[in-house]
Amino acid sequence: MKSPSAVSFAFRLAKPRPDSTQTINYKGVYKDAFFFSRERRHLAGVFCFEPFRNSPARMPALPCFTGRIDTRVLTANHSGMSDIIYPRSPRETMDGWPHLPRYVDKLRLHLAGKLHADYQPNLGKGFDGGWLKAAGVTHEQMLQVVKHSVTDGEICDWVHKNVKHPVSEKAALLARMLDYPKADDAEGIARLKMRKEQAGFTHRDDIKNFVDFIDADEKRG
């Protein structure tokens, strides 16, 4: 999987006049946009600009815009721009659940038509499927929840209300993820080895599971 040399970029927000646009720092977006959420304090992941429906009627409609942000701002033509938008790390949590923010990002990208082909075969499967099974909800349910939400906070509230599981089960899910592949899983170990070779990570002895591999492949570790 190819990746951008940097994962930050400036957002472009349409002004009330169609002929006027302005590129602004992500901090301004985070401070002023309608989708402000407690789940966005880490400043990473996918943002959707659909909340402009709450703005004055004269504001032109905008498509859903997704992007991964960091602490740097790039110009629109920066070489760091890429057709691959990475979802968050499987280690990140929402309502105590590991992987859920990543799954939400993938669903948002899918709904926006921006989920890269590399992620499409496993959407709702793999670690996504592991979370769905542990939580007791379906992929179709989560697709509708994400489709009709604007912020991570709304999704977090829905999960908190509808997915009742103890903290121990959430911790157990993370433990299973970090133990994949297991020491006796010859097929899984061979697959991880192959993926490391394909990505040029044969020297990375610290990559011991697929969570490690995902973070390395998406330039987080």
N, C-alpha and C positions, 0 to 999 in steps of 0.2 A: 504494500500500500504506500503510495507516495503521499508526502505530507508537505504542507507549507513550511517555509523557513521560519515563519512567525505566525502566530495564531490570533493576533490582535488586529483590529481595524476600526476605523471610525465609522459611525453610523450616519446615514443621511436621512434626515427627516423632512418631509414635505411641509412647507409653510401654507397658510391659507391661500396665498396667491400661487397658482400653478406654475408660474414662471420663476419662482423663487425657491431655492433650496439652500441649505446650510449644513456644512459638515461640523459636527460638534463632538467634543471629548466625551468618552463613555461616562465620565463622572457626572456630566450634565444630564445624560440620559438616565442614569441611575437615580439621580436626585429628582428629576422633574417629570419623568414619564409616568403614565397612568398605571403601569404594571408593577410599581414598587411592591416588593414582597420580602418578608422575613427570610424566605428561602434563597434570596439572591445576594445575601450579604457577602458571600465568598467571591462574587463577581466572576462567575464562570458559567458557561452553558449556553442555552438557546433562549433568545428573547423573541417574543412575537409582538408586532406592532399593531395588531388588530384592536387594541384598546382605544384607538382613535375614534372608535364609534361613540365614545363618551364626550368627544370634543364638539364644538359648535357645528351646526348643520352645514355651514358653508365650507368646512374643512373637507378637502377632496378625499375620497376613499383610498386607502392604501392597501397593498397586498401584504400578506404576512411576511415579515422579513426576519430571517434567522441568522445568527452569527455567534461565534465564540469570541469572548473578549478577555483581554489580559490587561496589563498596566501600561501598555504602549498604544499609541494611536498611529495608524498608518493611513496614508493617502489612498484614494480610491484605486489608483493604478499601481499600488505597491506590489512587488513581486510576491509578497506573502499571501496575497489573495489566491484562493484555490477553490475548485469545485467540491472539495472535501471539507465538510464542516464536522469537526469531531464532537461527539457527545461527551458528557462528563465521565469521569473515572468510575469504574464499578465500585470503588471504595467509598464514594460519596453517598450520603444517606439523606433520606426524607422520612420524617416521622419515625426515625430509628431504623428504617429499612435500608440495607445496602443495595446498591445497584439501581434502585428505583429512579433516582434523578437521571441516570443514563438512559433507562428505558423510556422515560418521559421525553427526553431530548430526541430520541430516535423516533418516537411517535410524532412529535411536533414537526420534525424534518420530513417525515413521511407524508404528513398531511399537507405540508407546504410544497411537496414535490421536490425536495432538496436532499432527501436521504441518498447518499452515495450508493452505487450498485454493490460495493463490497459489503454493505450492512444489510442489504435487503433480504438475502436468503435466510438469515437467522432472526429476522424481526419476529418477536413473539416466541422465539425458540431459544435454545442455549441458556445463557444466564437470564434472559428475559423470561423464558419458560420456567426456570427455577424459582424466580420471584413469584410468578403467577401461581404456581403450584403451592408455594409456601403461604401465600396470602389468601388463596382460595377464591380468586377472581379470574375472569377470562380475558383473553387478549381483546376481544370485541368490546367488553365492558370498558377496559382502560382506554381503548381508542375513542370511545364516545365521551368519556370523562375528559380526556385531553382536548378533544375537538370542541367541547363546550366550555372550556376554561380559558382564562387569560393568563393567570399567574401560577407559579409553583405553589403559592400559598393556598389557592383554591383547591388544587389537587391534593395537597397535604391535608387540608381540612376534610376532604372527601375520604381519603384513605383512613385518617384518624377516626372518622365516624363509622365507616363501613367495614374496615378490616381490623378486627379485634384479635390481636395476638400478643402474648407476653413478650417482654424484652428478650427473654431467653431464646425464643424462636427466631427472633431477628438476628441475634448473635450467632445462633446455630447456622443460619443461612450464610452469613459471612464466612464462618469457619469452613463450610462445605465448598464455598467458592475458592477459598485460599488453599484448599486441599485437592484441587483439581488441576492435573490428574493425580490420582492416588498412587502411592508407591507400587502397588500391585497391578496398576492399569497400564499394561504394556502398550496397548493401542493408543491410549491417550498420551503417554510419554513419547511415543514415536511421532504422533501428530504435532506435539509441542516442539520437538526437535526439528521437524521439517519446517514448521512456521518460523522458528528462529533462524534456520539456514536461509530461508527465502528472504527474510528481512535483514540479513547481515548481522545477526546477533549471536553467532556461534561462540563468540568470546565472552558473552554475558552470562557468567555462571550465577549471577544474582537473580536471573529470571527463572524462577522455579515452578511457576504455575501460570495459568492463562490470564489471571488478573495482572500479574507482573508483566506478561507479554503485551497485553492491551495497553497498559500505561507506557511501556517503552515504545511501542509501535506508534502511539499517538503523541509521542514527544513529551511525556510527563515524567519520565524516569529513565 
